């Protein structure tokens, strides 16, 4: 078995490049998701994106751009509602996540026949990454990462102590809103390969593994991205060679590395 | 420096502070005192513009939100996940990066810490060390106004003396105005220029020797024996 055989196929090359972009993006954002204890956010946005995908299928538009716009709107609504009502964020997300998913199920009811797009969004598919999807993933990843790298200290400070961050002049509300929007975009992009059901795993697992080893924030960021890339490359390769669903294989590789790290770490 | 006029804070049907007015001048150290639940922390948060309030607060003749980059703030509670991997140096750099290594070391020395802790995880510090790091971070960029909510909590008596020396140094060398919440009347009366006594409203205000009369302390704490408040420590 040629280990690099899978790289000869264009669909696999696209999946791997998309996966490597997503690996950096989801792990980078995941650090702040785990720090802020908002792991439910990725889960909620991913499930809520079903309604966006259903709208796209019903109207004949490309699912990815419609799902991205839908997720951005939801992220902003969650942010506004969180600010206005002072409800805990997991409660706000819970309301939107279930409502939007229910809307998606109702809308899907109006589509007729077999929907391969829908299945690939639910469980992820390495066959589903088109050249246009790859460009969208690459451009949005570069934009979000540029903001993330520039804002990493501000995001850390406001996540550790919001009041101190406000007093030190950091635009806390703006940066929080951008974080929510960035996270919603990244989640929808990740749905292409990992699927709605499993995408949030790549936001949580690499930063969780990294925290078992890192002693500084810099090391935490580098290790999270490194583990994320290892998980994606091994996961995609295994899913190709053993004809397994890509999302589930990637998540199980991540869970296995977490388990090994947990056993051998002293935290 | 700070002008507070008729400041009131109401949460729901509950009045936390009612018509509080005072001024703190440039380069003064002022202490807010009062019993538990008297509104001291609320007063600080209202002065910083962190909570909605009625009345007027001006810092250098500007609303608090306009001058935040010149303010250092140490909150009463800093709750964070001690397992989050961040070193002391990384934490000191969060508000504004690109501080030279020797400045970190100098600032840590000022608050009574060794430079060797710069590379230690923040979560591995003791309560007293963490409190000193918070103060170091709040003062590293020499703010014109420093606000501290019960800053000596967790610091031992020797450290407390060092801490008040640090406040005086900030005032004398950098012209920093300092406002702090404190319970230790005996100590602050020898250190501060002004006391602001609150118990839902302003009970007394002025230089400690004039403001802290037995009558006012009784009104503030509801007790008559003022020796209870003074522990014969002088800095």
Interface residues (C-beta under 8 A of the other chain):
Chain A: X35 X153 X154 X156 X157 X160 X161 X163 X164 X165 X166 X167 X168 X169 X170 X210 X211 X214 X215 X216 X217 X218 X219 X220 X267
Chain B: X45 X48 X50 X68 X69 X71 X72 X73 X74 X75 X78 X80 X81 X83 X84 X85 X86 X87 X90 X91 X93 X94 X95 X96 X97 X119 X121 X138 X147
